[in-house]
Amino acid sequence: MNKFTFQNTTKVHFGEGQISKISKEIPKDARVMMIYGGGSIKTNGLYNTISKVFASRTWYEFSGIEANPQYQTLMEAVEKVKLKRIDYLLAVGGGSVIDGAKFIAAAACYQGDDPWDILSKQQKVESALPMGCVLTLPATGSETNTGSVVTRDKNKLGFLSPKVRPRFAILDPSTTLSLSKRQIGNGVVDAFVHTMEQYLTYPVNAKVQDRFAEGLLMTLMEEGPVALVDQDNLETRGNIMWSATMALNGLIGSGVPQDWTTHMIGHELTGLFNIDHARSLSIVLPAVMQFRRIEKQQKILQYAVRVLNIRSGDSERVIDEAIRMTKQFFIDMGLPTSLADVDLGKEAIETILTSLESHGMTALGERSDIGITNSREILEIALY
């Protein structure tokens, strides 16, 4: 196991009815801005519930955060934050809303000329507004981590800062009951691939992290299909919600090598072709597994035995079956597994590679040895 430092200071309130804890977490004299997306929280009753919590407080709202939060929209929110002298943010939504709120929190306090530099030049975030969140779409783990991804034009960039880690997170599984099957599938696969990025690398004898990761993968594979057919099952929703949070709160990634090739290539698919984030991952991961089957052999075989229960066959057959079963899980969750599934062909590959190169994504993988030529090979495998 490699050396590491682990700290996660987000307070999690998990369970039905925990939204009431907002009143204790946010100071009574705070000037709060609630940030949310397209308005589904108004149709499912969550908006009214939170409004009642804020009844005697000074609070404002900002809606319209996109599925991939857009820089221009977030800067409009920053202007409102400054105009209304906001000093606390509450993000209500999925990972995109929470990511957007993180950028707003940092940009509102940024002393430089252009807040975009936080993303494009990786300028250090010196200070940020405090924020909490109410999670409604489990997927990204953004509710308890330090990361944020923002889109400007066709550039999808991210930043990390402990200054934007949410102070608290409300995880009430009942808030997910109104999700569509597409959202459920996306969320489960997003969490699954987050786990794989930190697990499917090479062994460093990190037994605790491996077992945690394997448990998350098994839970997502068991509960994901159940959520699609039994959409009122709160226990299933709770297991998925907690799995998604645990997948990217820093725990399973401590002391182990991490890949993230799938995400970096996937971000280009989202930015260039507006493909749902999770759907970009379900397309790319099987191709990465195939391309790196030798380098990742030990961990793929471990995954095959411990998670997929593949008990017979030589190494090559086991790896083939592990990749096939992973793709089948994505298909069962309603997601694509090839570029052809989203109507992209060979002509798209050059566009993706050009964008990868322009963003400096030329040394990907757990060993930083996946260059542009290798990314081309991965995308060619992903064609069909």
Helices and strands as residue ranges (DSSP letters): E 11-14, G 18-21, H 22-25, E 31-35, H 40-43, H 46-53, E 58-62, H 71-83, E 88-94, H 95-107, H 117-120, E 131-137, G 142-144, E 147-152, E 155-160, G 162-164, E 168-171, G 173-176, H 181-199, H 207-229, H 234-247, H 261-273, H 277-291, H 297-306, H 315-332, G 340-342, H 347-358, H 372-381
